[in-house]
Amino acid sequence: MMEIESVKEVLLGAVMMGDLVVGAFFLRYWKVTGDRFFVFFACSFALAALTRALLASYLVDSESEPLIYAIRLLSYVVIIAAIIDKNRASIRKALFQRA
């Protein structure tokens, strides 16, 4: 049974590292372009990495804990906010365009 826990920790660490790497790429794209869209995505991936870190450190017993769900929900809300923010001008133009 101990081997399964070790594999679980390694996989959580690998996924967490992947989340952090992708977040770092989005931060780099933000520096190059200055577009807030990339900052939103970097924050979302940082929150995803936080959930993996909490699971790997045994601060939370299971993925079904409300804390994990709340952080993941916040991560997805940040992505939705990024999409809305990116399309805000075109939405406003479509809604208030005179016929």
FENNOR-V90335 format. One record per residue. N is the residue number from 1. RES is the residue in three letters. PSI is psi as a letter, one per 30 degrees, with the letter a starting at -180 (none if undefined). Layout:
BEGIN
<<N	RES	PSI> <N	RES	PSI>>
END
This chain:
BEGIN
<<1	MET	f> <2	MET	e> <3	GLU	e> <4	ILE	e> <5	GLU	e> <6	SER	e> <7	VAL	e> <8	LYS	e> <9	GLU	e> <10	VAL	e> <11	LEU	e> <12	LEU	e> <13	GLY	e> <14	ALA	e> <15	VAL	e> <16	MET	e> <17	MET	e> <18	GLY	e> <19	ASP	e> <20	LEU	e> <21	VAL	e> <22	VAL	e> <23	GLY	e> <24	ALA	e> <25	PHE	e> <26	PHE	e> <27	LEU	e> <28	ARG	e> <29	TYR	e> <30	TRP	e> <31	LYS	e> <32	VAL	e> <33	THR	f> <34	GLY	g> <35	ASP	k> <36	ARG	f> <37	PHE	e> <38	PHE	e> <39	VAL	e> <40	PHE	e> <41	PHE	e> <42	ALA	e> <43	CYS	e> <44	SER	e> <45	PHE	e> <46	ALA	e> <47	LEU	e> <48	ALA	e> <49	ALA	e> <50	LEU	e> <51	THR	e> <52	ARG	e> <53	ALA	e> <54	LEU	e> <55	LEU	e> <56	ALA	f> <57	SER	g> <58	TYR	g> <59	LEU	f> <60	VAL	k> <61	ASP	e> <62	SER	l> <63	GLU	f> <64	SER	g> <65	GLU	k> <66	PRO	e> <67	LEU	e> <68	ILE	e> <69	TYR	e> <70	ALA	e> <71	ILE	e> <72	ARG	e> <73	LEU	e> <74	LEU	e> <75	SER	e> <76	TYR	e> <77	VAL	e> <78	VAL	e> <79	ILE	e> <80	ILE	e> <81	ALA	e> <82	ALA	e> <83	ILE	e> <84	ILE	e> <85	ASP	e> <86	LYS	e> <87	ASN	g> <88	ARG	e> <89	ALA	e> <90	SER	e> <91	ILE	e> <92	ARG	e> <93	LYS	e> <94	ALA	e> <95	LEU	e> <96	PHE	g> <97	GLN	k> <98	ARG	k> <99	ALA	none>>
END
